[in-house]
Amino acid sequence: MRRLRDFALTVVVLAVAGLGAGLVWSAVAPRTPYVVTRSGPRLADPTTQTLIAADGWFAVITAAAGLACGVVCYVLARTGRGSPVALLPGLTAGGLLGGWLALVVGSSFGGPAVQAAAPAAAGVGSTVEVLSITARGVLLSWPLVAVVMFGVLASVEGYRESPLRRPYAGEPGPPA
């Protein structure tokens, strides 16, 4: 029962953090200008780099969130306040949910994506600025970094506490 509670709590906390990450991404990432046509939105400048920049900002923000979540969950597991068996799947599921919520919140903040999709709402020929990601792989940065950080910290701790680290596998060395 405790493991289920730890898993659920981890997922919920990371989902709430995803909402905040979406707001941060919306505030710092550049928007891409689209021209509304009868057939739908078209890039105003096909050589724009704002699409790549938005992906990069999303990856950096969610990776930073994953780094922080991985460290916090490791500390909770180390101090006995959480089960590592529940926290790791919670980091994975919560990171995926948090990244998806960050995308939804960040890209819909202000509503220009809706205007661009409906030519009648924005008016044919008008320009709208939209925030979106084009590389869907950046949605994995949060859970990937969180789980890797947890694993690295656990490995370092395991190495430090290992008797194999000492000479002669923990047995006393040769007499001096």
C-alpha positions as CSV (number, residue, x, y, z in Angstrom):
1,M,0.0,0.0,0.0
2,R,2.9,2.4,0.8
3,R,4.5,1.7,-2.6
4,L,1.3,2.5,-4.4
5,R,0.9,5.7,-2.4
6,D,4.5,6.7,-3.1
7,F,4.0,6.0,-6.8
8,A,0.8,8.0,-7.0
9,L,2.2,10.9,-5.0
10,T,5.2,11.1,-7.2
11,V,3.1,11.1,-10.4
12,V,0.8,13.9,-9.0
13,V,3.7,16.1,-7.8
14,L,5.4,15.8,-11.2
15,A,2.2,16.5,-13.0
16,V,1.7,19.7,-11.0
17,A,5.4,20.6,-11.7
18,G,4.6,20.1,-15.4
19,L,2.0,22.8,-15.3
20,G,4.6,25.2,-13.9
21,A,7.2,24.0,-16.5
22,G,4.7,24.8,-19.2
23,L,4.2,28.3,-18.0
24,V,8.0,28.8,-17.8
25,W,8.4,27.4,-21.4
26,S,5.6,29.7,-22.6
27,A,7.3,32.7,-21.1
28,V,10.9,32.1,-22.4
29,A,10.5,30.2,-25.7
30,P,10.2,32.1,-29.0
31,R,7.0,31.9,-31.0
32,T,6.8,31.0,-34.7
33,P,4.9,33.4,-37.0
34,Y,2.3,31.7,-39.2
35,V,0.2,33.2,-42.0
36,V,-3.4,32.1,-42.0
37,T,-4.5,30.9,-45.4
38,R,-7.8,29.3,-46.6
39,S,-6.1,25.9,-46.5
40,G,-4.7,26.4,-43.0
41,P,-1.7,28.0,-41.4
42,R,1.6,28.3,-43.3
43,L,5.0,29.3,-42.0
44,A,5.5,33.0,-42.6
45,D,9.3,32.4,-43.0
46,P,10.2,28.9,-44.0
47,T,13.8,29.5,-42.9
48,T,12.9,30.4,-39.3
49,Q,14.9,29.0,-36.5
50,T,12.2,29.6,-33.9
51,L,10.8,26.0,-34.3
52,I,14.2,24.6,-33.2
53,A,14.6,27.2,-30.5
54,A,11.2,26.3,-29.0
55,D,12.2,22.6,-29.0
56,G,15.5,23.4,-27.3
57,W,13.9,25.5,-24.6
58,F,11.4,22.8,-23.9
59,A,14.2,20.2,-23.6
60,V,16.3,22.4,-21.3
61,I,13.3,23.3,-19.0
62,T,12.0,19.7,-18.8
63,A,15.5,18.3,-18.3
64,A,16.2,20.7,-15.5
65,A,12.9,19.6,-13.9
66,G,13.9,16.0,-14.4
67,L,17.3,16.6,-12.8
68,A,15.7,18.2,-9.7
69,C,13.0,15.5,-9.5
70,G,15.7,12.7,-9.7
71,V,17.7,14.3,-6.9
72,V,14.7,14.8,-4.7
73,C,13.4,11.3,-5.2
74,Y,16.9,9.8,-4.5
75,V,17.1,11.8,-1.2
76,L,13.6,10.6,-0.2
77,A,14.5,7.0,-1.0
78,R,17.9,7.3,0.9
79,T,16.3,8.8,4.0
80,G,13.6,6.1,4.0
81,R,10.7,8.5,3.2
82,G,9.9,6.7,-0.1
83,S,10.3,3.3,-1.7
84,P,12.8,3.3,-4.6
85,V,10.7,0.5,-6.1
86,A,7.8,3.0,-6.3
87,L,9.7,6.2,-6.9
88,L,11.4,5.0,-10.1
89,P,8.2,4.1,-12.0
90,G,6.7,7.3,-10.5
91,L,9.6,9.3,-12.0
92,T,9.0,7.7,-15.3
93,A,5.2,8.0,-15.4
94,G,5.2,11.4,-13.7
95,G,7.9,12.7,-16.0
96,L,6.0,11.7,-19.1
97,L,2.8,13.2,-17.8
98,G,4.6,16.3,-16.6
99,G,6.3,16.8,-20.0
100,W,3.0,16.3,-21.8
101,L,1.2,18.8,-19.5
102,A,4.0,21.3,-20.0
103,L,3.5,21.0,-23.7
104,V,-0.3,21.4,-23.5
105,V,-0.1,24.3,-21.1
106,G,2.8,26.1,-22.8
107,S,1.5,25.8,-26.3
108,S,-2.1,26.7,-25.5
109,F,-1.3,29.7,-23.3
110,G,-2.8,32.7,-25.1
111,G,-4.7,30.6,-27.7
112,P,-2.9,31.5,-31.0
113,A,-2.8,27.8,-32.0
114,V,-6.6,27.8,-32.0
115,Q,-6.7,30.9,-34.1
116,A,-4.2,29.5,-36.6
117,A,-6.2,26.3,-37.0
118,A,-9.5,28.2,-37.7
119,P,-9.0,30.7,-40.6
120,A,-12.3,32.3,-39.9
121,A,-11.3,33.2,-36.3
122,A,-8.0,34.9,-37.3
123,G,-8.9,36.1,-40.7
124,V,-7.2,34.9,-43.9
125,G,-3.9,36.7,-44.5
126,S,-3.3,37.6,-40.9
127,T,-0.3,36.5,-39.0
128,V,-0.4,34.6,-35.7
129,E,2.5,33.5,-33.5
130,V,2.3,29.9,-32.3
131,L,4.4,28.1,-29.7
132,S,4.8,24.4,-30.4
133,I,7.4,21.6,-30.6
134,T,8.3,19.8,-33.8
135,A,10.7,17.2,-32.3
136,R,8.4,14.9,-30.2
137,G,11.5,13.3,-28.7
138,V,12.0,16.2,-26.4
139,L,8.9,14.9,-24.4
140,L,11.2,12.2,-23.1
141,S,13.8,14.5,-21.6
142,W,12.1,14.9,-18.2
143,P,11.7,11.2,-17.4
144,L,15.0,10.2,-19.0
145,V,17.0,12.7,-17.0
146,A,15.1,12.0,-13.8
147,V,15.7,8.2,-13.9
148,V,19.3,8.6,-15.0
149,M,20.0,11.0,-12.2
150,F,18.4,8.7,-9.7
151,G,20.5,5.8,-11.0
152,V,23.7,7.7,-11.0
153,L,23.3,8.8,-7.4
154,A,22.3,5.3,-6.3
155,S,25.3,3.8,-8.1
156,V,27.7,6.3,-6.5
157,E,26.3,5.5,-3.1
158,G,26.5,1.7,-3.8
159,Y,30.1,2.1,-4.8
160,R,31.1,4.1,-1.7
161,E,29.5,1.5,0.6
162,S,30.8,-1.5,-1.3
163,P,33.4,-3.7,0.5
164,L,34.8,-4.4,-2.9
165,R,36.0,-0.8,-3.1
166,R,38.6,-1.5,-0.4
167,P,41.8,-3.4,-1.1
168,Y,41.4,-7.2,-0.9
169,A,37.6,-7.1,-1.0
170,G,37.2,-5.7,2.4
171,E,39.7,-7.9,4.1
172,P,42.7,-6.4,5.9
173,G,45.6,-5.7,3.6
174,P,49.1,-7.2,3.9
175,P,51.0,-6.4,7.0
176,A,53.2,-3.3,6.7
